[in-house]
Amino acid sequence: MKILFVCKGNNCRSQIAEAIYNRLTDSTDASSAGTRVEGAGDTLGDFGDRPGVKSFTLDVMRDAGFNIENNKQVQLTKDMLNKYDLVVNMAAKQFTPAWLSSAPNYIHWKVTDPRGRSYAVTASAKRMIEDKVRELVEV
C-alpha cells in the first residue's frame, strides 16, 4: 500500500512515521510531506542546524536505529494525494487545508507536535506513532 504521512512542517511526526512504516514493511511505499514547510528541499540535518531551532527528532530516531538526517522536507500539494492509497495527517486542524481533509483516502491521527519541546516528548510521540503504524501494517 502506498501511504503518505503528513504533518505541519515535515520535520518530525511524518518523517518518523515514514521511516517506521518503511522498515516494518521492508519497502519504500511510505513518503512524507508537510502542510506548512519552512525549508522545502532542506534535509532534516539542515533543519536542525538552523539558528533558533531545536529538534530532538534526529536524536530520538538515531537512538531507535534510524538515520533520517538526509531525508528532505517536502511541501504537500493537492496533486500528491492521487499518488497514494492512504493519506495520514497528523497536523492540527488549523494547519490542515480543506482539500486535504476532504480527500477520499484521508485519515487523521491525533499526535501532538513535539517540535522543540524535549527529547522525552519527542520519544513519546515516536512511540505513539509507532503503535499506530503497527496497527496499519497488521490490517
NULO-220678 format. One line per field, with one value per residue: residue number from 1; residue in one letter; x, y, z of N, C-alpha, C in turn. Coordinates in steps of 0.001 Angstrom, whole numbers, plus 500000, padded with zeros to 6 digits. Example, Ala and Ser with C-alpha at 12.3 -4.5 7.8 and 13.67 -1.06 7.14 Angstrom:
<rs>
num [1	2] .
residu [A	S] .
npx [513190	512850] .
npy [494310	497750] .
npz [507800	507080] .
capx [512300	513670] .
capy [495500	498940] .
capz [507800	507140] .
cpx [513200	512900] .
cpy [496700	500030] .
cpz [507800	507870] .
</rs>
This chain:
<rs>
num [1	2	3	4	5	6	7	8	9	10	11	12	13	14	15	16	17	18	19	20	21	22	23	24	25	26	27	28	29	30	31	32	33	34	35	36	37	38	39	40	41	42	43	44	45	46	47	48	49	50	51	52	53	54	55	56	57	58	59	60	61	62	63	64	65	66	67	68	69	70	71	72	73	74	75	76	77	78	79	80	81	82	83	84	85	86	87	88	89	90	91	92	93	94	95	96	97	98	99	100	101	102	103	104	105	106	107	108	109	110	111	112	113	114	115	116	117	118	119	120	121	122	123	124	125	126	127	128	129	130	131	132	133	134	135	136	137	138	139] .
residu [M	K	I	L	F	V	C	K	G	N	N	C	R	S	Q	I	A	E	A	I	Y	N	R	L	T	D	S	T	D	A	S	S	A	G	T	R	V	E	G	A	G	D	T	L	G	D	F	G	D	R	P	G	V	K	S	F	T	L	D	V	M	R	D	A	G	F	N	I	E	N	N	K	Q	V	Q	L	T	K	D	M	L	N	K	Y	D	L	V	V	N	M	A	A	K	Q	F	T	P	A	W	L	S	S	A	P	N	Y	I	H	W	K	V	T	D	P	R	G	R	S	Y	A	V	T	A	S	A	K	R	M	I	E	D	K	V	R	E	L	V	E	V] .
npx [500850	500631	501491	501043	502393	501546	502381	502670	505194	506851	509135	509248	506938	505696	507943	509024	506975	507053	509639	509399	507217	508262	510398	509089	507575	509454	509941	509672	507352	506121	505878	506541	505223	504647	502242	502852	505663	508729	511286	511422	512908	515232	517362	516679	518804	519875	517729	517831	520119	519520	519561	518207	516513	515490	515525	514568	514180	516041	517864	516224	515314	517767	518675	516856	517696	517460	518462	517710	518656	519327	516921	514638	512751	509418	506973	503520	501246	498202	498176	499690	498080	496673	498485	498693	497448	496534	496304	497686	497157	498698	498756	497519	494099	493874	496034	495520	494630	491425	491041	492656	491604	489183	489711	489190	490793	491752	492826	492917	495297	495596	498260	500281	502312	505683	507771	510695	510231	511140	513472	512226	509471	509437	510274	508118	506075	507074	506805	504005	503313	504599	503097	500618	501330	502071	499548	498348	499923	499349	496755] .
npy [498822	502156	504949	508141	510171	512949	516012	519140	520630	518784	517792	516191	514400	513202	512369	510544	508588	507750	506545	504449	502959	502160	500567	498530	497328	496597	498125	500848	502198	504237	507769	511196	514446	517986	520400	523051	523818	525120	525013	523719	521099	521212	519183	517069	517224	519727	521298	521015	522427	525088	528441	529046	526876	523917	520588	517405	515187	513837	512794	511108	509278	508259	506972	504931	503436	504448	506365	509375	511722	512725	512882	514703	517735	518107	519912	519625	519045	519376	517655	515498	513792	511932	509989	508139	505414	505792	508586	509893	512188	514236	516803	519643	520774	523515	523781	522248	521962	522373	520899	518745	517410	516625	514706	511492	509371	509913	510026	510953	511294	511898	513321	515001	517775	517486	519195	520804	520614	518593	515876	513686	514169	514043	511390	510088	510800	509476	506778	506616	507077	504886	502750	503250	503005	500318	499159	499831	498335	495755	495354] .
npz [500000	499097	500941	502386	504796	506720	508277	510018	509524	508252	509508	511680	512988	510619	509222	511024	511036	508342	508184	510063	509032	506519	507356	508842	506840	505078	502774	500410	500373	501762	502124	503054	503940	504420	505624	505953	505191	506048	504985	502369	500607	502067	504121	506983	508677	507924	508780	511579	512065	511824	513050	516243	516186	517651	517436	518383	516982	515259	517131	518730	516796	515841	518163	518146	516086	513506	510707	509666	508842	506314	505023	503053	503434	502429	500723	500934	498257	496353	494143	494954	496445	494877	494294	496252	498248	500771	502916	505690	508103	510520	511283	513054	513069	512294	510636	508489	505213	503622	501281	501753	504043	502998	501161	499656	500489	503010	506412	509894	512465	515844	517061	519081	518231	518760	518316	519211	521948	523940	524449	525686	525182	522401	522040	523199	521403	519161	519993	520141	517467	516302	517374	516129	513430	513386	513791	511342	509570	510357	509558] .
capx [500000	501344	500956	501674	502226	501567	502323	502757	506458	507592	510446	509191	505976	505521	509220	509110	506033	507586	510763	508909	506414	509127	511165	508186	507095	510622	509584	509779	505987	505677	506544	506018	505148	504120	501268	503486	507098	509534	512526	511238	514153	516290	517376	516396	520059	519903	516704	518331	521238	519057	519618	516960	515702	515942	514743	515047	513789	517194	518411	515279	515326	519097	518706	515994	518308	517100	519203	516843	519281	519355	515564	514314	511443	508596	505715	502352	500450	496981	498497	500307	497076	496261	499560	498732	496234	496114	496995	497524	497520	498882	498750	496316	493044	494146	497109	495082	493787	490143	491183	493286	490684	488036	490168	488554	491771	492300	492502	493647	495788	495893	499593	500744	503593	506696	508887	511394	509799	512167	513755	511200	508208	509621	510299	506739	505373	507574	506172	502603	503285	504973	501931	499614	501852	501961	498138	498138	500621	498705	495426] .
capy [500000	503439	505768	509445	510706	514410	516815	520560	521094	517683	517660	515358	513290	512490	511725	509385	507587	507224	505653	503254	502174	501540	499487	497429	496674	496334	498739	502301	502566	505421	509060	512181	515834	518904	521376	524371	523539	526351	524822	522640	520697	521074	517905	517204	517700	521179	521899	521055	523375	526477	529200	529135	525669	522739	519413	516179	514090	513050	512061	510035	508258	507633	506057	503800	502722	505053	507562	510126	513037	513188	512995	516086	518272	518198	520647	518911	519668	518625	516614	514352	512920	510875	509008	507288	504703	506331	509793	510001	513539	514459	518247	520153	521216	524850	523674	521260	522547	521692	519918	517548	516685	516113	513675	510203	508442	510668	509786	511852	510772	512968	513181	516349	518150	517590	520019	521708	520535	517871	514523	512788	514406	513518	509933	509677	510914	508382	505534	506677	506906	503504	501910	503472	502431	498858	498828	499923	497237	494500	495256] .
capz [500000	499050	502019	502611	506137	506666	509497	509672	508952	507643	510125	512876	513031	509342	508906	511920	510543	507080	508468	510755	508089	505518	507978	509188	505624	504238	501498	500307	499993	502503	501939	503997	503477	505424	505140	506013	505268	506005	504240	501401	499959	503067	504827	508413	509267	507692	509624	512942	512160	511701	514307	516998	516018	518396	517090	519023	516101	514802	518278	519096	515749	515847	519296	517798	514981	512222	510302	508752	508736	504927	504476	502669	503767	501233	500854	500421	497198	496014	493170	495622	497059	493952	494145	497437	498640	502057	503374	507148	508530	511951	511521	513725	512153	511750	509648	507507	504171	503408	500204	502302	504930	502243	500226	499976	501054	504140	507819	510797	513734	516806	517644	519384	517638	519811	517840	520105	523347	524699	523968	526222	524480	521047	522157	523459	520118	518319	520446	519741	516012	516009	517681	515090	512185	513533	513552	509892	508909	510732	508948] .
cpx [500897	500677	501754	501350	502440	501580	502499	504052	507281	509012	510413	508216	505863	506808	509420	508225	506529	508689	510297	508124	507317	509969	510261	507719	508226	510370	509992	508410	505471	506533	505970	506065	504568	503171	501830	504986	507876	510779	512423	512552	515326	516221	517007	517646	520212	518922	517223	519462	520798	519151	518234	516067	516316	514996	515377	514788	514974	517776	517522	515335	516682	519185	517836	516515	517957	518019	518353	517399	519252	517980	515261	512909	510680	507311	504595	501670	499228	497293	499067	499269	496692	497294	499585	497388	495649	496958	496658	498042	497637	498921	497445	495351	493352	495262	496777	494188	492509	490263	491862	492277	489452	488443	489583	489493	492436	491872	493349	494050	496072	497214	500120	502128	504634	507828	509419	511062	510813	512389	512628	509868	508296	509626	508899	505903	505791	506924	504704	502463	503604	503808	500869	500053	501744	500520	497820	498725	499923	497348	495477] .
cpy [501243	504376	507057	509897	512209	514977	518269	520889	520060	517597	516811	514192	512509	511773	510467	508265	506937	506200	504351	502359	501450	500413	498287	496648	496284	496856	500210	502854	503811	506625	510005	513568	516677	519909	522791	524214	524832	526214	523681	522376	520585	519681	518142	517641	519197	521886	522061	522035	524834	527184	529268	527922	524549	521606	518202	514962	513221	512217	510874	508915	507547	506610	504819	503037	503229	506242	508283	511538	513599	513221	514453	516466	518537	518953	519836	519727	518788	517444	515353	513336	511742	509775	507978	506629	505284	507551	509950	511361	513609	515940	518641	520716	522573	524847	522680	521914	521721	520629	518643	516752	516142	515048	512318	509206	509004	510090	510738	511094	511963	512635	514597	516593	518325	518559	520980	521573	519833	516509	513589	512945	513845	511987	509385	509737	509793	507063	505488	506432	505456	502551	502033	502880	500909	498406	498854	498708	495917	494301	494494] .
cpz [500000	500059	502152	504023	506078	508074	509079	508919	508222	508189	511393	512677	511727	508929	509761	511384	509255	507347	509117	509801	507092	506112	508280	507969	504688	502822	501490	499898	500703	502154	502982	503386	504604	504811	505119	506231	505089	505152	503252	500674	500907	503686	506291	509159	509108	508621	511053	513159	512057	513049	514961	516889	516850	518054	517750	518147	515706	515936	518647	518059	515674	516980	519061	516577	513593	511946	509259	508511	507315	504264	504188	503100	502463	501555	500206	499329	496931	495104	493820	496098	496179	493798	495268	497698	499919	502389	504855	507581	510044	512286	512214	512688	511513	510710	508537	506471	503967	502321	500690	503121	504204	501218	500625	500644	502320	505480	508665	512050	514629	517505	517844	518790	518742	519483	518908	521579	524237	524052	524412	525487	523059	521065	522413	522178	519185	518696	520011	518234	515645	516278	516583	513753	512241	513292	512059	509176	509172	510072	507656] .
</rs>
